[in-house]
Amino acid sequence: MRAIIIGAGIAGLATALRLHQIGWDTLIVERAPQRRGGGYAVTFGGIGYDAAERLGIVDDLRAKAFDTTELVYHKSDGSRRFALDRATIAATTGPRSITILRGDLEVVLYERVHDRTEIRFGTTLTAVDQDDHAVRVTLSDGTIEEGDLLIGADGLHSATRALLFGPEEDFLLDLEHKVAVFMLDRRPASIAPGATGTLSSNGRTAAVISIPDGRNVAFFGYRTDHARPGEDVGTELKRVYGDLGWVIPEALAGLARAESVYFDTISQVVAPSWSKGRVVLLGDAAWCVTLFAGYGSSLAVGGADRLGTELAAHPGDIPAALAAWEAAIRPEAERKQKLGRRVKGVYAPANPLVLWLSLLPLRLAALPPVRRYMTRRFIKG
Ligand SMILES: Cc1cc2nc3c(=O)[nH]c(=O)nc-3n(C[C@H](O)[C@H](O)[C@H](O)COP(=O)(O)OP(=O)(O)OC[C@H]3O[C@@H](n4cnc5c(N)ncnc54)[C@H](O)[C@@H]3O)c2cc1C
């Protein structure tokens, strides 16, 4: 059996790894000329962690995971509002969860799978044709590839979805925020090594994450009523954050030296069905939950793992496997989408009282008795 996978992100690489486990051949088609590294910190747990155990990658992930020594919330003048220490942060996430850079999660998957699959970089799909026996995909390098299954793991702006299911605007639910993320080549002096500093003011959030190995990530997330269509990332960030102090001028200066920047609107993908015959969407292409839910990488790996399980359980019957897979994953994806929509309402609120209330659970978590309670709850499972 052979699968053609569009996209070498977390979803695509995890799918190739899982399908290899059940004896399938895979071809991955990636539009970028080479592997895209970098990225922000993701919390990886839930069905993703369970899947990572089955995929045998937990030790590799843990080797690249990091603990945040302190999470400091700042006021808009840069002074400290309050802080969570390492133990409190660990108690809020639980033991079966890690914090890892998105790019490092991708590296772990790539290292495990790259010699078991062909990855064709700098290539995309231009046409798809399928019947009861096979799916044929025309690629931008002029070749035609045939397989038993086509998997669209090509992210939020999926070309597979546009070709097979319809135009993007039919599926994207705009959550009215934008995000920019890039690596900083030096740590701002006021961020302690291993700490994360964050500030929320008038519909804008900024954060700088110092990774204990010396890397640093800058994050900017803001409501789209601050944005202007067509503005480039540098101009927009300067206009939106230019009045704020703290480490923000330093982080904005770092953008000019950054190798790459992730800059997009925050949108969910709401699709009534994730498959059509021998074509299936997986990961953000199918169900993007957004960073408001903080679970996209976990769902991508969990979804990839379950797809392999269902394909193995329904040999020779791809539509039945895809139906069973969607029935298993959709409730979790929809729960996380609901959570993402709720969080949007309290993310970077413009109203100072709403901001204070939204931070209240974290302030409480920092109190030793609450932290001890949470730790006990997680240890009991
Ligand atoms: C700021 C931010 C913070 C986040 N925080 C978290 C978090 O805390 N926890 C968490 O679990 N998740 C988080 N996520 C989400 C997470 O990164 C993704 O949901 C997850 O990585 C799943 O990605 P994917 O592989 O489906 O898509 P992507 O990572 O978008 O990968 C898609 C791949 O397909 C390629 N591609 C795109 N178009 C084509 C094409 N036409 N042809 C060929 N290839 C193509 C792309 O180059 C890319 O390599 C966050 C996301 C953002 C933006």
The ligand as an SDF file (V2000), in Angstrom:
LIG
                    3D

 53 58  0  0  0  0  0  0  0  0999 V2000
    1.7570   30.7790   17.4910 C   0  0  0  0  0  0  0  0  0  0  0  0
    1.2760   29.3520   17.5480 C   0  0  0  0  0  0  0  0  0  0  0  0
    1.3480   28.6620   18.7540 C   0  0  0  0  0  0  0  0  0  0  0  0
    0.9360   27.3400   18.8290 C   0  0  0  0  0  0  0  0  0  0  0  0
    1.0070   26.7070   20.0320 N   0  0  0  0  0  0  0  0  0  0  0  0
    0.6870   25.4030   20.1200 C   0  0  0  0  0  0  0  0  0  0  0  0
    0.7670   24.7120   21.3960 C   0  0  0  0  0  0  0  0  0  0  0  0
    1.0630   25.2860   22.4410 O   0  0  0  0  0  0  0  0  0  0  0  0
    0.5010   23.3790   21.4250 N   0  0  0  0  0  0  0  0  0  0  0  0
    0.1530   22.7260   20.2930 C   0  0  0  0  0  0  0  0  0  0  0  0
   -0.0440   21.5150   20.3830 O   0  0  0  0  0  0  0  0  0  0  0  0
    0.0300   23.3520   19.0880 N   0  0  0  0  0  0  0  0  0  0  0  0
    0.2890   24.6760   18.9630 C   0  0  0  0  0  0  0  0  0  0  0  0
    0.1500   25.3210   17.7500 N   0  0  0  0  0  0  0  0  0  0  0  0
   -0.3230   24.5960   16.5430 C   0  0  0  0  0  0  0  0  0  0  0  0
    0.6680   23.6470   15.8700 C   0  0  0  0  0  0  0  0  0  0  0  0
    1.9000   24.2220   15.5260 O   0  0  0  0  0  0  0  0  0  0  0  0
    0.0300   23.0450   14.6150 C   0  0  0  0  0  0  0  0  0  0  0  0
   -1.3290   22.9190   14.8440 O   0  0  0  0  0  0  0  0  0  0  0  0
    0.6310   21.6780   14.3770 C   0  0  0  0  0  0  0  0  0  0  0  0
    2.0070   21.8340   14.1660 O   0  0  0  0  0  0  0  0  0  0  0  0
    0.0080   20.8970   13.1900 C   0  0  0  0  0  0  0  0  0  0  0  0
    0.5860   21.3180   12.0260 O   0  0  0  0  0  0  0  0  0  0  0  0
    0.3980   20.6450   10.5920 P   0  0  0  0  0  0  0  0  0  0  0  0
    1.5220   19.7140   10.3140 O   0  0  0  0  0  0  0  0  0  0  0  0
   -0.9950   20.1660   10.4210 O   0  0  0  0  0  0  0  0  0  0  0  0
    0.5290   21.9590    9.6850 O   0  0  0  0  0  0  0  0  0  0  0  0
    1.7950   22.8740    9.4590 P   0  0  0  0  0  0  0  0  0  0  0  0
    2.7010   22.9220   10.6250 O   0  0  0  0  0  0  0  0  0  0  0  0
    1.2820   24.1650    8.9400 O   0  0  0  0  0  0  0  0  0  0  0  0
    2.5860   22.0890    8.2930 O   0  0  0  0  0  0  0  0  0  0  0  0
    2.1310   22.0560    6.9510 C   0  0  0  0  0  0  0  0  0  0  0  0
    3.2740   21.6990    6.0290 C   0  0  0  0  0  0  0  0  0  0  0  0
    2.7560   21.6230    4.7090 O   0  0  0  0  0  0  0  0  0  0  0  0
    3.5550   22.4180    3.8490 C   0  0  0  0  0  0  0  0  0  0  0  0
    2.6860   22.9060    2.7790 N   0  0  0  0  0  0  0  0  0  0  0  0
    1.7680   23.9120    2.8590 C   0  0  0  0  0  0  0  0  0  0  0  0
    1.1560   24.0540    1.6780 N   0  0  0  0  0  0  0  0  0  0  0  0
    1.6770   23.1200    0.8450 C   0  0  0  0  0  0  0  0  0  0  0  0
    1.4350   22.7790   -0.5060 C   0  0  0  0  0  0  0  0  0  0  0  0
    0.5440   23.4450   -1.2400 N   0  0  0  0  0  0  0  0  0  0  0  0
    2.1340   21.7590   -1.0630 N   0  0  0  0  0  0  0  0  0  0  0  0
    3.0750   21.0870   -0.3210 C   0  0  0  0  0  0  0  0  0  0  0  0
    3.3360   21.3750    0.9630 N   0  0  0  0  0  0  0  0  0  0  0  0
    2.6490   22.3810    1.5360 C   0  0  0  0  0  0  0  0  0  0  0  0
    4.1070   23.5140    4.7290 C   0  0  0  0  0  0  0  0  0  0  0  0
    5.2870   24.0790    4.1670 O   0  0  0  0  0  0  0  0  0  0  0  0
    4.3680   22.7560    6.0230 C   0  0  0  0  0  0  0  0  0  0  0  0
    5.6260   22.1220    6.0280 O   0  0  0  0  0  0  0  0  0  0  0  0
    0.4750   26.6620   17.6630 C   0  0  0  0  0  0  0  0  0  0  0  0
    0.3810   27.3530   16.4540 C   0  0  0  0  0  0  0  0  0  0  0  0
    0.7560   28.6910   16.3800 C   0  0  0  0  0  0  0  0  0  0  0  0
    0.6240   29.4380   15.0860 C   0  0  0  0  0  0  0  0  0  0  0  0
  1  2  1  0
  2  3  1  0
  2 52  2  0
  3  4  2  0
  4  5  1  0
  4 50  1  0
  5  6  2  0
  6  7  1  0
  6 13  1  0
  7  8  2  0
  7  9  1  0
  9 10  1  0
 10 11  2  0
 10 12  1  0
 12 13  2  0
 13 14  1  0
 14 15  1  0
 14 50  1  0
 15 16  1  0
 16 17  1  0
 16 18  1  0
 18 19  1  0
 18 20  1  0
 20 21  1  0
 20 22  1  0
 22 23  1  0
 23 24  1  0
 24 25  2  0
 24 26  1  0
 24 27  1  0
 27 28  1  0
 28 29  2  0
 28 30  1  0
 28 31  1  0
 31 32  1  0
 32 33  1  0
 33 34  1  0
 33 48  1  0
 34 35  1  0
 35 36  1  0
 35 46  1  0
 36 37  1  0
 36 45  1  0
 37 38  2  0
 38 39  1  0
 39 40  1  0
 39 45  2  0
 40 41  1  0
 40 42  2  0
 42 43  1  0
 43 44  2  0
 44 45  1  0
 46 47  1  0
 46 48  1  0
 48 49  1  0
 50 51  2  0
 51 52  1  0
 52 53  1  0
M  END
$$$$
